[in-house]
């Protein structure tokens, strides 16, 4: 019975009581303990039920084409070590069917291999089939050829679209069934998704949008996969499809399942913000991320999927409009496959804490009690038992507060949640990180940078052709998305009287374009570039140009940076120049938009594949000069030292693409500066799988006037590890276990400790910083505060030097006297930074 002063949360209680009343708790417990062998996936209001067991799902998004197959096993294993039991991925239609009827399931598109690796690691899989996926992926995953199907309207109740969508989804489902990859067949796939965030555009299609949602659900259910289907951000998901939440704080923003028998699932918890070229750095703290997870699970959530857990790389031309090549680098596993701490470790701890209270979460009944201004306790307790878990929340964003809960005081930092898996012992607070930190270091390779021996091949604007149209044609209609580049060429005859009479007056070429950018040449001379942005793709190019008496050659290289990945009516998105005028002529402004234009799709080097060893022999390479537009550069390098991930820094260049041994590692754009006056991305990942031991071919296509003399290759590591733990930190949840519903410590000493573990079986080689007092800064940049224990470094060296892992007690007795201006009773903090080595 609920006591006065307690308020039951209407957000989740009504749905939970339906499930609880319908369930025989004792029987369910018995099945849970005996690990019921029945195969199948169902759900109730509390959770997804897999093989007869309710489950808490901790999932991470890893997209198979954004990393190389040799990276997949390590990424999946690191995800599992991070406390995940599920891997989620989209399915990328345009990668699997780039040409209609021609399928690709090889290399990085080997979906079956990826799902089987998940299964080999005894993890579940969530397959988001879409087939529209958005995902900052080119055209949202839809193949370009789909645009050319007569009378098609994407993602609506449109027969041509539905026919192709159903054919592709059916083909993928059948492939999964043939390999026995759905859970009822003994495979790992426990959930499947149809469509993707359709509510955001549904109103644009009116009744055709409503009927399309109904059709998509019916079509998916008819495939008989025997696992639940989900629709993310779809409030009206038709039964029995589950509507799910996407966002940063679904514990507070999700209105809940649209039927009381459906569980609350979170399909995208954004671990950071993806970046587009021109963006400054963006981050999301480990504290905020863990707070959102604790909040959601305290309010009836039973699944979280981190989008992304590993972002990876947008190789080649796979990114959507203006999206950078590096994708979600601030995720728990960074672009190179290295653990980003403390995000990875802090999330591991929240997963461990929730699992310690798993029985109470899955079989308990919740109550919410307000215990003061901005203070609330959410308690899940299994009726008739002592099994319970408590979430103590301080919702004040500025001040710490003390909560009196069950007769005990608990100190809560600002905007934080403490988890008590037995309703007594704090094992985790979202704002108090006990996990280690690390800092990424790029080490310039001596071997790889010895001598690239650069050579160049410069393209020239093509001549006008006999095939002309009155005006400029649309960019994508011409290119069919086989290339970023289309030439627009025209001839213009000017008489002496047309040209300015004054020497200080120079005509101006003005081009209004629908995106994304152009490079312009007049009589073979490069006059400049201009481009739009992710927010506003349209732009106006205006540059002075030296026209001459007689025939003038005008050439514009239009470029795009990926098809859009979102919005309604995506089949009607356009790019390229639409209005071309010349200003400043003696005879006035001249509109040449309809003067007759010829077009050439692609650039010469692409067609000849000069980024390959064989193709590079088809052109004459020369000694490089100081740099010029539309220029190819070729060099060779040996593999860098060791086995660490490899990257190339594109200093000195403007915009273009890079190939390593014929593999396109993506677009670079160094000249598009963020508001911080720096490139959005300077380093570009070269997977080890692309590199040979010796004589690797590197080819750079530079659109602007850069040159590669300042380019260099490095390796990445996270061998600098740190810990920041205070006297008021809770013990790590890794020091506890749950036996038969009872939470027990694994060690006798539960005082806070700074814990350090070197990666890759290395040992702690040096202590770079140590201070027990009030240190400042972050990993890689600590400084002493107002006070410190002089013996700090010696204490840390005693516990850690030469060891692969160590624990340092965070207590005054360990460190002796404190020197400085700190108050005697002020809680102290230990900050440690060490270097790991072989």
N, C-alpha and C positions, 0 to 999 in steps of 0.2 A: 504494500500500500504506500502511496506517495504521501510524505509528510508535508504539512503546511510549510510554505516558504520555498518549496521546490516547484519548478515549472517544467512540465514535460515538453520536449522540443517537438513542435508540430511538423518540423521539417522531416523527421524520420520515424517518429514513434508509431504513427498510424499504420504505415506499411509494415513495420516490424511486428506489431501485434497480430496482424493478419497471418504472417508466417508462423509466429510463435503458437498461436491458437491452433493452427492447422497441423502442427508438428507434434509428434510424440518424442519429447526431448530425451527421455531415457533410451528409447530405441535408437534415436539418431546418434546419441553418444556412443552407444554400443557399436553401431556401425562404424563410427569415426575411429574408435579405438581398435577395432579389428581389421581396419583397412579393407573395407568391403571390395570384393573383386569384380562386381558388376561393371561392365564397360558402358560408358555413355556419358553425355554431358547434358545437364538440365540446369534449372535455376529456380530459386524462390526469392522472396523479398529480401533475404539476407545476403545471398551470395550465389555465385556460380557453383554448381555441384558436379564434381568430376569423379566418375567411377564410384558414385554413392557417397562421396565425402564433400562437405562444404569446404571451400578453399578461400584463403586470402591470396589474391594475385598481385605480386609485385613484378611489374613488367617494364621492359626497356625497349625503346625503338632502335633498331639497327637495320639500316636499309642495305640490302646485299649489293646493289650496284654502286654504292658510294664507298666501297672498300674492295680490295682485291681478294680473291678466294683464299689465298694463303694467309690473310689476316683473320678470316672468319673464326677459326677455332680459338684463337687467343682472345678475340673480342667476346665471344660467347662465354668462355671460361672466366674472364674477368667480370662479366656481368653476373654470373652465378656466384662468384666469390663476393660480389657486392650485395648479396642478399636477395637477388632476383630469382624468381622461379619461372619466369615467362619472358619470351622475346616476341616483339611485335614487328611486323614489316608490312609496308604497302606492296602491291604488285604493280609493276610499271609496264603498261600496255605498249607504249611507244618503244620501249626497249626490247620487248618480246616480239612485236610485230611491226618493225619499222617500215616494211613494205607490205601492202595488203596481201595476205595469204602466205607470206614468207616469215617463218618463225625463228626466233633466236633464244635458245636456252643453254648457251655455252658461256664459259668464262664467268665474268661477274654477273651474268644473267642466269646462272644455273640455280634457279629457285629450288628445285628438288634437293640438290646437294645442300643448300643452306638450311632448309627445313630438317633434313636428316641430321645435320650437325647439331641442331637444337635438340633433337630427340636423343642423340648419342650422349648429350650432357644431362639427360633426365630432366629436361625443362619442358614447359608448355609453350605453345606458339599461338599467337593471334594473327590471323591472315586478313589483311584489309584489302579486299579485292577492288574496291572502287566501282568501276575501273577509272573514274576520275579520282585523282588522289591529291591534287594541289601540290603540297609538299615542296614548294619552291622548285619544282621540277618542270622542265620544258613542256609547255602546253598542258600543265597539270596531269601529265602522263598520257594524254590522248595522242594518238599518232596523227601526223600532219595530213596523211592521205584522207582521213575522215572528213576534213574540211571540204574535200572535193566531191563527196558523195552528193548527188543531186537532191535538192530540197531538204537537206539535213538541218536540224536545229539541235545542238548539243543539250543534253541533260533536260529534256522535256518529253512530254507525251507525243513523240514524233516517231513515226514508224521506221524510217531509215536508221535513226540513232538507236532505237530500241533493238532493232534487228542485229546490228553490229555489236552492241553492248552485250546482248544475251549470248551471242555466238562466242565472244571472247571469254566472258565469265564462265560459261559452260565448259569451254576448253580447259581453262585453268582448274576448275573443280574436278573435271574428269582426270586430269593429270595427277592431281593430289590423291584422288581415289585409287587410281591405278597403282600408285606407290604406297597405298595404305597409310596415308599421313593424317587422316582425321582421327580424333581420339577414339571413337567407337570401333575403329579398325585397328586400334593399338598404336596409333600415331600420336604426335604431339599437339595437333591443331584443336584447340578447345573453343575458339570463337572465330566467327567470320564476319567481315563487315561488307555491306553493300552501300554504295554511294558515299558521300563525304561532305559534311557540313552543308547540306542542301538548304536548310532553313535560311541561310544567309542570302540566297538568291530566289527562293521559291516564289515570292510575291511577284517577281518580274514576269513569270510565266502564267500568272493567274490560275485559271482552272486547269490549264495544262500542267502546271507544276504540282497541283494537288493530286491529279490522276497519275502523274508520273511516279510520285512517291508510293502510291498504292501498287502500281504495276511493278516497280523495282522490288518491293518487299515480296510480292506474290511470286515473281520470277525466281528470286533467291530461295524462297521456301520450297519451291517446286524442284530444286536441285537435290533435295533430300540428303544433305550432308550430315544430318543427325547431330549437329552442334548448334547452339544458339546463334542467331544472326543479330548484329548490332547496327545501329545508325547513329553516328556521332552528331551532336548538336542538331538533333531532329526531334522537336517536341511532339510531333504528331506521328512518330514511328508506329506503323500499323502492328497490331498484335500478331504473333508473339515476339516481334522484333523489339529489342531493348534500345531505348534512347539513352545515349551516354553524354558525358560532359567533356568539353575541351576548354582549357583556359589555365590561368595561374592559380586561382583560388576557388576551386569547385566546392569546397566545404562551405563557402558563403554565397556563391553565385548560382549554383545548380538548383533549379526549382524542384529537382527530384524526378524519379521515374514517372512515366505517364500512366502507369497502372500499379496498384498496390502489390501485385505479385512479382514485380520486376526488381532486380537488385540495382543499387547505385554504383555505377561503374564510371571510371575516369579514364578516357582513352588518350588524352593529351595533357600532361602536366609539363608546361614548357620550361625546360631547364635553363634557358637563356633566351635571347632574341636573335633570330637569324639576321644576317647582315646583307645589305645590298651595297654595291659600289657607291661611294660617297658618304657612307655612314661612319660615325665615330664608333669606338669600342662600346660594347654593351655587355652587361653582366647580370646575373641573378645570384644572390648569395646563397650559400649552403643553408644558412639559418632560415631564410624566407622559404626556401624549397622544402625543408624538413617541417617547418611550421604548417605549410599547406597540406602536407601528407598527414600529419597528426590530426589536423583539424578535420579533414575529410573522413578519416577512419573513425574518429570520435563521433561523427554524425551519420553513421550507418553505411559509410563507404566500405567496399570490400575488394576493390581493384584500383590500382593506380598504374598508369603507363607513362613513363618518362619520355617526353618528346623533346630532344633526342637523348638517348643514353650514350650513343656514339653517333656523331653527325657525319663525319667522314669528309669526302671530297666530291665535288661536282666535276667529274672528269669530262674532258671533251667539251661538247656543246649541250650538256644535259641540264644546266641550270635555267631557271625561268628568268623573266625580264630583270636585268640588272643585278641579279643575285650573285654574290661573290662565289668564288671557286671553293673556298673553305666554308664548311657548313657546320654550324653548331659546335664550334671548337671549344666553347666553354661548358660543354656537357661533361658528365662524370668521367667519360673516357674521351680524350681529346682527339683532334683530327688524325694524329699520328698513331693512335692506339695506346697512348700512355694514360695512366690513371691521373685524373685531375683531383688533387687533394686540397682542401678537406671535403670537397663535394661528394666524392665517391665514398669516403669513409663515414661521413656524417649520415648519409643516406643508408649505408649499411647498418649503422647503429639504430636508426629509426625503424628499419625493417626488423632488426633483432628484437627491439623493444615491443613492437606490435605482435610479433610471433610469440613472445613470452606470455602475452595475454590473449593468445589466439582463441582458446576455448571460451573465455568470457565474451570475446567479441562475436564469435559465431553462434553462441548458444545463450548469451545473456540477454537481459532486458535493460534498457537504458533509462536513466533519470538524469535530469539537469537541475543543479542547485546553484542559485545565485548566492554568493558568499561575501559580497561587498561590491563597491563601485568597480566595474570592469573586471570583476572576478567571477568565474564560474567553474564548477566541477561537473564533468560529464562522467557518469559511472555506469559501466556495464557489469551486471551481476547475474550469474546463473541462479535461478530460483532454487531455494532449498539447499544451497551450498555456500561455501566461502570463496568460490571461484569468482574473482572480479578484477576489473582493470579500471583505473581512474585516469582521466585527462584533466589536469588542473591548468586553467588558462588565465593568464593576465592579459586582458585586451587593451590595457593602457599602453600607448605607443611611446610614452616618454619616461615613465617612472617604474622602478621595481616595486613590488608589493609583497607583503606576507599574507598568505592564506592559511586560515585555521581550518583544517580538514580532518574530520574524525578525531578531534582532540589534539592534533599535532600541528605545529607551525611549519609552513613550507615557503621558502623565499623564491619568488618568481621574477626573473628579469623582465624588462619591458617587452610587450607583445611576444610572449613566449608560452609554450605549453610544456608542462612536465608530465611524463608518462610513468605511472605507478602500476606495473603489471599484476601486483597483488593488493592494490589499494593501500599500500603502506610504504613501499620502498621506491624512491625515485631512482630510475636507472637511465633516464634520458631527459634532457631539456633541449628544446629546439635552438635556444640561443647560446648554450654552453657546449662548445665543441671539444670533445675528448679525442677525436680522431686526429691523426697527424696531418700536417700541411706539406706541400712541396712547391718547388719553383722550377719552371721549365727553362732550360739553357740550350742555346744553339751554339754548337762548336764548329768553327770553320775547319773544313777538311784540308789537310795538307796535300794528300794524294790527289783528290779530285780536282783541285784548283791549280795544279802545276803548270799546265799550259793547254788552253782550249784550242789554240791555233785557229782563231776565228777566220772564216771566209764569208763573203756576202754575195747575194744575187738580188739586184734591184729591179723590180718590175716597173714598167712604164704604162701610163694610161693607154688603153686600147684605142685604135682608130674607130671612126664612125663606120657602121656597117650598112649594107643595102637594106636590111630589114629595119624599118622604122615604124613608129606609131606617132600620131600627132602630139600626144602628151606623154608624160612619164607614167609607166604602169606601176601597179602596186608591188611593193618589195616582195612579200611572201608569195604572191601569186606567181611571180617570176622564179623565185628561188626554191619554192616548195620545201623550204627549211632543210635543204641539203647543204647549205653554207650560210655563213653570216653575211656574205658580201654580194652586192650587185652593183655593177657599173652602169651609170647613166651618161650617155655621150651625145653631144650635139656640135654642130658647126654653126658659126655666126659670122657673117660678113659685115664689116663696118667700113664706112667711108671716112675720109679725113674729117668731113664736117660733123660726123657723129661723135668724134672724140673730144674731150675737153680742150679748150683753148689755153687755159691757165696751167702752168706747170705744177702748181700746188694742189690741183684738183685731180683726184684719182677715182675712177669709177669703182663702184662697190657691187659685188655679187651678193644678192639676197635670196636665200632659199628658205621657204617655210616647209617644214617637214613634219610628218606624223610619227617620226622616230626611226631608229633610236639615235643615229648620228650619221654624219657624213665627213669625208675628206674631199676637198675640192682642189682641182688643178685647172689652171688656165694656160694654154699653150705649153703644157708640160711642166709648168712651174707650180709647185705645191704652195697654195695660199692659206691653208689652215684647216682646222677641224672644229666641229661643234657637236653637242649632243644634248639629249634630254636627260630625264632622271626616272627613277622608279615611280615617283609621285606624279610627275608631269612629263610624259614621253614626247609630246610635241615640243618643238623648239624652232627658233629662227637663226639661221646662219647668216652672218653679215661680215664680209671681209673685203678689204680693198684688193683690186685685181688690175694688173697691167694688160689691158687690151691693146691690140695693134690695128693699124689700117690693113684692110684685107681680111682674109679668112682666119677666124679664131677657133681654136679647139677647146671645148669645154668638157671636162670629165669630172664626174662626181662619183666617188665610191661610197655608196650607202651601206651602213652596217647596222646590224641588230645585235642585241645581247640577250637572246632567248625569247621564246614566245611567252605571253602572259600565262599565269597559272590559276587565275581566279576570276570571278565575276560572271554575270549572265551574258549570254550570246557571244561566247568566245570564238565562235566560227566567223564572227564579223569584226575581227581586230585587224588593223592595218598599220603599215609602216612605209617609210620612204618619202621622197620629196613630192610635194603637190603643187607648189607655186614657185616659179623661178623668175626673178626680175634682175635687171641691171640698173642701178641708180647712178647718177652723176654724169651721164652722157650729155653732150652738148644739145642733143635733140630731145632730151627729156628721159623719163623713166621708160625702160623698154621691158615689156612682159614677154618672155620667151618660153613660157610654160607649154605653149602649143606649137612651137616652131619646128617640131619633128625631132624625136629622140630615138636613138638606138640603145639597146641594152645588152649587157653581157653578164651572165650569171657566174659568180665565183671569180677567183683570181688564178693566175697562171700556175703558181706554185702548188696550189691545191690540186688542180687537175692533173698535174704531172707527179703528184705525190712526192715532192722533193724532200719531204720530211722522213722518207725511208732511204735506206742505203742504196737501193736500186734506183729509185726515183731521183735521188740527188745527182745521179750521173747524167741526167737529161738536160741540165742547164750548165752554163759556164759560171763558175764561182771565181770571184776576184778578191784581192786584198781589201779589207774594209776601210772606209773613210770615216769621217767624223759623224756620219749618220744621216739618213734621209728617209723620207716616207715610203711606205709600201716596200719594205726591204726584208729579205730573208737572211738569216745568219746561221752558219753551220760550224760546229766544233765537235771535239771529242774529249772524253774524260774517262778516267778509271774509277772503279767503285770506291767510295769512301771507306775509311777504316771502320772495323768493327761490324756490329749488327744493328746499331741504333737506327731509327727512322731517318730518312734523308729528305732534304728540302733544298730549294733553290731560291735565293733572294734576288729579285729582279731590279736591282738598283741601276739607274741610268737609262731605263727604258720607259716608254709611254704606255702603249696599249697593244695587245696582240694575243698570241697563243704560243705554247711551248710543246714540243714533242721530244720524247726520250725513246730512242730505238723504235720510232714509229708510233708510240703511244701518246696520244694527246692528253696532257695532264691538266688542261683547262685554260680558260681565259685569264690573262693578267691585265690589270689596269692601274698602273702606277701614277698616271697623270691626273686621275680623278681624285681630288683631295677632299677629305672630310672637313667639317668645320674646325677641326683641330690642326688643319694644315698638314696633314699626313695622309698617305694612301690608306684606304680601308684594309688592304691586304698587301703585304710586301713579300711574304714567304709562301712558297707553293710546294706542296707535297709531291715527292717522287717516290712511289712505292718501290720497295726493294725488289719486288717481282719484275719490275721493268728494267732492272739494272743487271748488266753482265759484269764479270770480274774486270774485264779490260775493254778499252776502246769503245765506249758507249757513244752513240751518235746523239747529239743535242741539236735541234733545229728550232730557231725562234723566228716567228713572223712578227715583225714590228711595223705597226700601222703608221706611227708618228715618226719623229726624227731622232729617236734614241739610238744608242749603240750599246753593245753588250760588254764593253771592257770592264765595267764595274760589277757584273754579275758574278755571284759566287755560290758554291754548294757547301752545305753544312749538314751536321747530324743533330738530332734532338735527343735530349735526355731529361729526366726528372730525378737526378741523383742528389740534388739538394733537398733534404727533408727537414721538417721543423715540427715543433710542438709548442702550443701555448695553452697551458692549463693552470687554473687558479685554485686556491684553497677551498673555494666554495663550489667547485665543479662536482657533479655527481660522479659516482664510479661508472666505468664503461659498462654498457649492457652486455658486452662480450664476456663479462665476468659472472654471468648468471645462466641458469638453465631452468627449464620448466619440466618437472617430473610429475605426471599424473595430475596436472592442474595446479601444482604447488611450485612457486618460484623459489629457487634456492641459489645461494651464492656458490661459485666454484672455488673461491678463495676465501681465506679468513680475513685478510686485510682489504677492506673496501674503501680506504682513503684514496683520494684522487692521485693519479699518476700521469706523468708525461710518457707516452709510449711511442717508440720509433721502430720502424721496420724498413730496412733497405730493399729496393727492388732487385729482381733478377739475381738473388742469392749473393749480393754484394755485402760488404762489411763496412761499418762506420770507420772511415779513414781519418777524419779530422773533425774537431768541434770548432766551428767558426764563430759561434756566438752562444752565450749562456748568461742569463740574468734572472735571479730570483729577487723580485722587488716589484716595480711597476714599469716594465719595459714597454716600448712603443714600436710601431711599424708592423710589417708583415713579412712573411717568409721571403728571404732574399734581401731584406732591407730592415733588419731590426736595429734599434738603438736603445741605449740605456735611458731610463726615465730619471725620476728624482732620487731614487734609491736603488741599491742592489746589494746582494751578498757578495763580498769579494771572493768567496770560495766557489762561486757558481760554476765556473768552467771546470775546476778540478773535480767537483762532485759529479758533473755530467761525464767527464772523461773516465772517472772511476767506474761508473755504471755502464758505459756504452762503448768506449774505444775498442776497436777490433772485433766487435760483435755484430752479427747480422740483425739482431733485434735487442731492444733493451727497454726497461721500465725505470723511471726515476721518481721516487716519492716526492710529492709536492707538499712538503711540510717544513716548518721553520727549523725544527731540530736537525734536519739533514744538512742545512746550509750554514748554520751558525749565525754570527753577527751580521746585521744589516747596516750598511753605511749610507748616509744621505738624509734627505729631508722628509721621508715618509713617516706618518703617524704610527706609533707602536702597534695599535690594534687594527690598522688598516689591512684588509685581506691582501695577501701577496699573490703574485702570478709568476710562474716560471715560463720563460721563453727560451727555446733551444733551437739552434740551427747547426746541422752537421752535413758533411759531405760523405757520400757512399762511394766505395771503390772496390776493385777486385782484390 
